[in-house]
Amino acid sequence: MQIDVKQPILQKNDTLAAELRKRFAENHVFVLDLLASPGSGKTSTILATIDALRDEFNIAVIEGDIASSVDAEKIKAQGIAAVQINTGGACHLESAMVKRAIDILDLERLDLIILENVGNLVCPTDFDLGENAKVMILSVPEGDDKPLKYPGVFQVSEAIILNKVDTMPVFNFDKEAFESAVKQLNPTAPIFPMSATNGEGVQAWAEWLAERIRNA
């Protein structure tokens, strides 16, 4: 006899995610779920995105980490509302966690909520958080073979950010091979090469996201 414990968990999560999605839509809030490995530059990408979009949109951030509130404090220092979720060991955010964070925020005043998911390329792909889009960040130092090793996260993402491109000369990263592998897994997902720390390529990414927010 085989018992599937995963399916009931996902069903409960998806039911609550649907409620969250309705709530976001009623308040005209676009929700972005950012997926990435630890050290890929999620927080620096969020900060660069905030700088590019804050004149047009009201933004809040929900930070997911196993422990600490370091990243949330960085966001708050920029004058942006931030809520920290410590998962206590869980490798992903779930809709119940997001709901508790959302209850703290004033949705009527927001246009964009960025969810910084826990650093992981596997677990977060299965969990709907009520988001409008999942986007993943891969940094050049992680290697060009990640689409082959973690195809799921590339398939669920509506866009791919290739971060830290300023380090390309230092690492043996085959950009053409990477882009070819991504296109095989997800032909419609745009790839945005950028360096969040020096601003290279940020504008193209920000314009794509801004258009999504306006359309939503």
RORO-923899 format. One record per residue (C-alpha): residue number from 1; residue in three letters; x, y, z. Coordinates in steps of 0.1 Angstrom, whole numbers, plus 5000, padded with zeros to 4 digits. Each point is the difference from the previous one (the first is absolute). Last residue first. Example, Ala and Ser with C-alpha at 12.3 -4.5 7.8 and 13.67 -1.06 7.14 Angstrom:
# RORO-923899
<site 2; "SER"; <5137; 4989; 5071>>;
<site 1; "ALA"; <4986; 4966; 5007>>;
END
This chain:
# RORO-923899
<site 216; "ALA"; <4972; 5431; 4854>>;
<site 215; "ASN"; <5011; 5018; 4968>>;
<site 214; "ARG"; <5017; 5027; 5019>>;
<site 213; "ILE"; <5019; 4975; 5022>>;
<site 212; "ARG"; <5011; 4979; 4971>>;
<site 211; "GLU"; <5012; 5032; 4982>>;
<site 210; "ALA"; <5020; 5010; 5031>>;
<site 209; "LEU"; <5016; 4965; 5001>>;
<site 208; "TRP"; <5013; 5002; 4965>>;
<site 207; "GLU"; <5012; 5036; 5004>>;
<site 206; "ALA"; <5018; 4990; 5032>>;
<site 205; "TRP"; <5018; 4971; 4983>>;
<site 204; "ALA"; <5011; 5023; 4971>>;
<site 203; "GLN"; <5011; 5027; 5025>>;
<site 202; "VAL"; <5021; 4976; 5022>>;
<site 201; "GLY"; <5023; 4990; 4971>>;
<site 200; "GLU"; <5031; 5014; 5017>>;
<site 199; "GLY"; <4991; 5017; 5033>>;
<site 198; "ASN"; <5033; 4996; 5018>>;
<site 197; "THR"; <4988; 4977; 5028>>;
<site 196; "ALA"; <4971; 4983; 4982>>;
<site 195; "SER"; <5022; 4989; 4971>>;
<site 194; "MET"; <4978; 4990; 4971>>;
<site 193; "PRO"; <4992; 4975; 4973>>;
<site 192; "PHE"; <4962; 4998; 4996>>;
<site 191; "ILE"; <4987; 4968; 4985>>;
<site 190; "PRO"; <4965; 5000; 4986>>;
<site 189; "ALA"; <4978; 4970; 5006>>;
<site 188; "THR"; <4981; 4988; 4969>>;
<site 187; "PRO"; <5021; 4970; 4990>>;
<site 186; "ASN"; <5000; 4984; 5035>>;
<site 185; "LEU"; <5020; 4968; 5003>>;
<site 184; "GLN"; <5017; 5001; 4966>>;
<site 183; "LYS"; <5004; 5038; 5002>>;
<site 182; "VAL"; <5018; 4996; 5034>>;
<site 181; "ALA"; <5024; 4974; 4986>>;
<site 180; "SER"; <5009; 5023; 4970>>;
<site 179; "GLU"; <5004; 5030; 5023>>;
<site 178; "PHE"; <5025; 4981; 5022>>;
<site 177; "ALA"; <5019; 4986; 4971>>;
<site 176; "GLU"; <5003; 5035; 4985>>;
<site 175; "LYS"; <5011; 5015; 5033>>;
<site 174; "ASP"; <5028; 4974; 5005>>;
<site 173; "PHE"; <5013; 5009; 5035>>;
<site 172; "ASN"; <5036; 4993; 5008>>;
<site 171; "PHE"; <5002; 5026; 5027>>;
<site 170; "VAL"; <5022; 5031; 5003>>;
<site 169; "PRO"; <4990; 5017; 4967>>;
<site 168; "MET"; <4963; 4995; 5009>>;
<site 167; "THR"; <5003; 5019; 5033>>;
<site 166; "ASP"; <4982; 5031; 4987>>;
<site 165; "VAL"; <4971; 4976; 4991>>;
<site 164; "LYS"; <4992; 4999; 5037>>;
<site 163; "ASN"; <4964; 4990; 4994>>;
<site 162; "LEU"; <4983; 4980; 4972>>;
<site 161; "ILE"; <4963; 5009; 5007>>;
<site 160; "ILE"; <4976; 4975; 4986>>;
<site 159; "ALA"; <4963; 5008; 4991>>;
<site 158; "GLU"; <4967; 4982; 5003>>;
<site 157; "SER"; <5015; 4974; 5023>>;
<site 156; "VAL"; <4983; 4966; 5003>>;
<site 155; "GLN"; <5022; 4982; 4974>>;
<site 154; "PHE"; <5033; 5015; 5013>>;
<site 153; "VAL"; <4992; 4988; 5036>>;
<site 152; "GLY"; <4992; 4965; 4987>>;
<site 151; "PRO"; <5031; 4995; 4979>>;
<site 150; "TYR"; <5024; 5000; 5030>>;
<site 149; "LYS"; <5031; 4981; 4989>>;
<site 148; "LEU"; <4998; 5007; 4962>>;
<site 147; "PRO"; <4989; 5036; 5006>>;
<site 146; "LYS"; <5029; 5003; 5025>>;
<site 145; "ASP"; <5027; 4992; 4975>>;
<site 144; "ASP"; <5011; 5036; 4994>>;
<site 143; "GLY"; <5017; 5003; 5033>>;
<site 142; "GLU"; <4992; 5014; 5035>>;
<site 141; "PRO"; <5026; 5028; 4996>>;
<site 140; "VAL"; <4978; 5016; 4973>>;
<site 139; "SER"; <4971; 5006; 5023>>;
<site 138; "LEU"; <4966; 4984; 4994>>;
<site 137; "ILE"; <4969; 5019; 5010>>;
<site 136; "MET"; <4965; 4986; 4995>>;
<site 135; "VAL"; <4967; 5016; 4993>>;
<site 134; "LYS"; <4966; 4987; 5011>>;
<site 133; "ALA"; <4971; 5021; 4989>>;
<site 132; "ASN"; <4966; 5012; 5012>>;
<site 131; "GLU"; <5004; 4985; 5034>>;
<site 130; "GLY"; <4974; 4982; 5021>>;
<site 129; "LEU"; <5027; 4982; 5018>>;
<site 128; "ASP"; <5000; 4968; 4979>>;
<site 127; "PHE"; <5024; 4975; 5014>>;
<site 126; "ASP"; <5017; 4974; 4977>>;
<site 125; "THR"; <5029; 5021; 4988>>;
<site 124; "PRO"; <5010; 5011; 5035>>;
<site 123; "CYS"; <5016; 4966; 5008>>;
<site 122; "VAL"; <5026; 4996; 4973>>;
<site 121; "LEU"; <5022; 5030; 4992>>;
<site 120; "ASN"; <5004; 5012; 5036>>;
<site 119; "GLY"; <5007; 5033; 5018>>;
<site 118; "VAL"; <4968; 5007; 5018>>;
<site 117; "ASN"; <4976; 5021; 4980>>;
<site 116; "GLU"; <5003; 5038; 4997>>;
<site 115; "LEU"; <4964; 5010; 4994>>;
<site 114; "ILE"; <4997; 5033; 4983>>;
<site 113; "ILE"; <4967; 5019; 5005>>;
<site 112; "LEU"; <4991; 5026; 4974>>;
<site 111; "ASP"; <4972; 5026; 4997>>;
<site 110; "LEU"; <4994; 5007; 5037>>;
<site 109; "ARG"; <4978; 5024; 5020>>;
<site 108; "GLU"; <4969; 4979; 5001>>;
<site 107; "LEU"; <5021; 4970; 5010>>;
<site 106; "ASP"; <5009; 5015; 5034>>;
<site 105; "LEU"; <5024; 4974; 5013>>;
<site 104; "ILE"; <4999; 4980; 5032>>;
<site 103; "ASP"; <4974; 4976; 4987>>;
<site 102; "ILE"; <5022; 4993; 4971>>;
<site 101; "ALA"; <5027; 4985; 5022>>;
<site 100; "ARG"; <4975; 4975; 5016>>;
<site 99; "LYS"; <4987; 4992; 4965>>;
<site 98; "VAL"; <5035; 4994; 4987>>;
<site 97; "MET"; <5007; 4974; 5027>>;
<site 96; "ALA"; <4967; 4982; 4992>>;
<site 95; "SER"; <5009; 5001; 4963>>;
<site 94; "GLU"; <5033; 4981; 5005>>;
<site 93; "LEU"; <5035; 5013; 4998>>;
<site 92; "HIS"; <5028; 4975; 4993>>;
<site 91; "CYS"; <5029; 4980; 5016>>;
<site 90; "ALA"; <4983; 4996; 5034>>;
<site 89; "GLY"; <5026; 5004; 5028>>;
<site 88; "GLY"; <4983; 5025; 5023>>;
<site 87; "THR"; <4982; 5017; 4972>>;
<site 86; "ASN"; <5009; 5035; 5011>>;
<site 85; "ILE"; <4977; 5024; 4982>>;
<site 84; "GLN"; <5011; 5037; 5001>>;
<site 83; "VAL"; <4976; 5028; 4989>>;
<site 82; "ALA"; <5013; 5030; 4981>>;
<site 81; "ALA"; <4986; 5034; 4993>>;
<site 80; "ILE"; <5024; 5021; 4980>>;
<site 79; "GLY"; <5019; 5030; 5013>>;
<site 78; "GLN"; <5034; 4988; 4987>>;
<site 77; "ALA"; <5011; 4989; 5035>>;
<site 76; "LYS"; <4969; 4978; 5001>>;
<site 75; "ILE"; <5014; 4980; 4971>>;
<site 74; "LYS"; <5034; 4994; 5017>>;
<site 73; "GLU"; <4981; 4991; 5032>>;
<site 72; "ALA"; <4980; 4974; 4982>>;
<site 71; "ASP"; <5033; 4984; 4987>>;
<site 70; "VAL"; <5015; 4997; 5034>>;
<site 69; "SER"; <4969; 4986; 5018>>;
<site 68; "SER"; <5015; 4967; 5011>>;
<site 67; "ALA"; <4990; 4963; 4994>>;
<site 66; "ILE"; <4987; 4976; 4973>>;
<site 65; "ASP"; <4993; 5030; 4979>>;
<site 64; "GLY"; <4970; 5015; 4981>>;
<site 63; "GLU"; <4999; 5037; 4996>>;
<site 62; "ILE"; <4967; 5017; 4991>>;
<site 61; "VAL"; <5006; 5032; 4981>>;
<site 60; "ALA"; <4977; 5031; 4995>>;
<site 59; "ILE"; <4998; 5023; 4971>>;
<site 58; "ASN"; <4979; 5031; 4990>>;
<site 57; "PHE"; <5006; 5005; 4963>>;
<site 56; "GLU"; <5011; 5028; 4976>>;
<site 55; "ASP"; <5029; 5016; 5018>>;
<site 54; "ARG"; <5009; 4968; 5017>>;
<site 53; "LEU"; <5006; 4981; 4968>>;
<site 52; "ALA"; <5038; 5001; 4992>>;
<site 51; "ASP"; <5012; 5004; 5036>>;
<site 50; "ILE"; <4977; 4972; 5011>>;
<site 49; "THR"; <5013; 4977; 4973>>;
<site 48; "ALA"; <5036; 5007; 5011>>;
<site 47; "LEU"; <4991; 4992; 5036>>;
<site 46; "ILE"; <4983; 4968; 4989>>;
<site 45; "THR"; <5030; 4990; 4979>>;
<site 44; "SER"; <5023; 5007; 5030>>;
<site 43; "THR"; <4977; 4978; 5021>>;
<site 42; "LYS"; <4999; 4971; 4976>>;
<site 41; "GLY"; <5037; 5001; 4992>>;
<site 40; "SER"; <5008; 4964; 4992>>;
<site 39; "GLY"; <5015; 4994; 5034>>;
<site 38; "PRO"; <4974; 4974; 5011>>;
<site 37; "SER"; <4984; 4985; 4970>>;
<site 36; "ALA"; <4971; 5017; 4982>>;
<site 35; "LEU"; <4962; 5005; 4998>>;
<site 34; "LEU"; <4983; 5034; 5000>>;
<site 33; "ASP"; <4962; 4999; 5004>>;
<site 32; "LEU"; <4985; 5032; 4985>>;
<site 31; "VAL"; <4965; 5012; 5012>>;
<site 30; "PHE"; <4981; 5027; 4981>>;
<site 29; "VAL"; <4975; 5018; 5022>>;
<site 28; "HIS"; <4967; 5013; 4985>>;
<site 27; "ASN"; <4982; 4997; 5034>>;
<site 26; "GLU"; <4974; 4976; 4988>>;
<site 25; "ALA"; <5027; 4982; 4980>>;
<site 24; "PHE"; <5021; 4995; 5031>>;
<site 23; "ARG"; <4971; 4986; 5020>>;
<site 22; "LYS"; <4990; 4976; 4972>>;
<site 21; "ARG"; <5036; 4988; 4998>>;
<site 20; "LEU"; <5001; 4996; 5038>>;
<site 19; "GLU"; <4968; 4978; 4999>>;
<site 18; "ALA"; <5015; 4979; 4972>>;
<site 17; "ALA"; <5032; 4996; 5021>>;
<site 16; "LEU"; <4979; 4988; 5029>>;
<site 15; "THR"; <4986; 4972; 4979>>;
<site 14; "ASP"; <5034; 4993; 4984>>;
<site 13; "ASN"; <5017; 4995; 5034>>;
<site 12; "LYS"; <4973; 4975; 5012>>;
<site 11; "GLN"; <5003; 4981; 4967>>;
<site 10; "LEU"; <5038; 5000; 5002>>;
<site 9; "ILE"; <5000; 4986; 5035>>;
<site 8; "PRO"; <4974; 4974; 4991>>;
<site 7; "GLN"; <5021; 4990; 4970>>;
<site 6; "LYS"; <5033; 4996; 5018>>;
<site 5; "VAL"; <4990; 4973; 5025>>;
<site 4; "ASP"; <4995; 4974; 4972>>;
<site 3; "ILE"; <4994; 4967; 5019>>;
<site 2; "GLN"; <5012; 4968; 4983>>;
<site 1; "MET"; <4987; 4966; 5009>>;
END
